[in-house]
Amino acid sequence: MTLARYAAVQDAAATPRDIELRAFRYVNGLLGTAHDIGARATALHKTCQLWSLLLADLALPSNTLPDELKAKLISLGLWAQREASARLLDGGSLVALIELHRDMIAGLEGQHAQRAKPAMPAGALAGVA
């Protein structure tokens, strides 16, 4: 199987959360290795693209996240886009963006782990000392 076909199969089997995790990890990798102006511009551009996609999804009526969570994520996304633009212009530290993305990764991983955990039937531990 060619690499492209393998990647297509992986993408078809991935959940939206898996794809979001992969995107945040990818962008953070770019940000963490952005040591020259070209790499920095690419990393910050990809950061803005990622958040643009997420913001568009959050605005869809079909998005089923709770309204309060959507509002918080929209606020974070707008901040991330402003921060990325500012860091492109001033050459400042990318740490705040990297840390935000790490927090997003941790949240998505926690959400993924909760879904993967089978529910324990009521009374399953009865009689266990």
C-alpha positions in Angstrom: 0.0 0.0 0.0 1.4 3.4 -0.9 1.9 6.1 1.7 -0.9 8.2 0.1 -3.4 5.3 0.2 -2.4 4.6 3.8 -2.9 8.2 4.8 -6.3 8.2 3.0 -7.4 5.2 5.0 -6.2 6.7 8.2 -8.1 9.9 7.5 -11.3 8.1 6.7 -11.1 6.2 10.0 -10.2 9.3 12.1 -12.9 11.0 14.2 -13.2 14.8 14.1 -11.4 15.0 17.5 -8.6 12.8 16.1 -8.2 15.3 13.2 -8.3 18.3 15.6 -5.6 16.7 17.7 -3.4 16.0 14.7 -3.9 19.6 13.5 -2.9 21.1 16.9 0.1 18.9 17.1 1.2 19.7 13.6 0.8 23.5 14.1 2.6 23.3 17.5 5.5 21.4 15.8 5.8 24.2 13.3 5.7 26.8 16.0 8.3 25.0 18.1 10.7 24.8 15.2 10.2 28.2 13.7 13.8 29.5 14.0 13.9 31.6 10.8 11.5 34.1 9.3 10.2 31.7 6.6 9.5 29.0 9.1 7.9 31.5 11.5 5.7 33.0 8.8 4.6 29.5 7.8 3.9 28.4 11.4 1.9 31.6 12.1 0.0 31.3 8.9 -1.0 27.7 9.6 -2.0 28.8 13.1 -4.4 31.3 11.6 -5.7 28.8 9.2 -6.4 26.2 11.9 -8.3 28.7 14.0 -10.2 30.0 11.0 -11.4 26.5 10.3 -12.3 26.0 14.0 -14.1 29.3 14.2 -16.1 28.6 11.1 -17.1 25.2 12.5 -18.1 26.7 15.9 -20.4 29.2 14.1 -22.4 26.5 12.3 -25.9 25.8 13.6 -25.1 22.1 13.4 -22.3 22.4 16.0 -23.6 20.6 19.0 -21.1 21.9 21.6 -22.8 23.8 24.5 -23.1 27.5 23.8 -20.9 28.5 26.8 -18.1 26.3 25.5 -18.5 27.6 22.0 -18.3 31.1 23.2 -15.1 30.4 25.1 -13.5 28.6 22.2 -14.5 31.5 19.8 -12.8 33.9 22.2 -9.7 31.8 22.3 -9.7 31.5 18.6 -10.0 35.2 18.0 -7.2 35.8 20.5 -5.0 33.2 18.8 -5.4 34.9 15.4 -4.6 38.3 16.9 -1.6 36.9 18.7 -0.3 35.1 15.5 -0.6 38.3 13.5 1.2 40.3 16.3 4.0 37.8 16.5 4.5 37.9 12.8 4.9 41.7 12.9 7.0 42.0 16.1 9.1 38.8 16.2 8.1 38.2 19.8 7.8 34.9 21.6 5.5 32.1 20.4 5.3 30.5 23.8 1.7 31.7 24.5 0.4 30.2 21.3 2.3 26.9 21.9 0.9 26.8 25.5 -2.7 27.4 24.3 -2.4 24.6 21.7 -0.9 22.3 24.4 -4.0 23.1 26.5 -6.3 22.4 23.6 -4.4 19.1 22.9 -4.8 18.1 26.6 -8.5 18.9 26.5 -9.1 16.9 23.4 -7.1 14.0 24.7 -9.1 14.0 27.9 -12.3 14.1 25.9 -11.1 11.2 23.7 -10.1 9.1 26.8 -13.5 9.6 28.4 -15.2 8.3 25.2 -12.9 5.3 25.0 -13.5 4.3 28.6 -16.2 1.7 28.9 -18.9 2.6 31.4 -18.8 0.4 34.5 -22.2 -1.2 35.2 -23.9 -0.1 38.4 -23.1 -2.5 41.2 -20.0 -3.9 39.4 -17.9 -3.3 42.5 -20.4 -4.6 45.0 -18.8 -7.1 47.3 -15.3 -6.1 46.4 -13.2 -5.2 49.5 
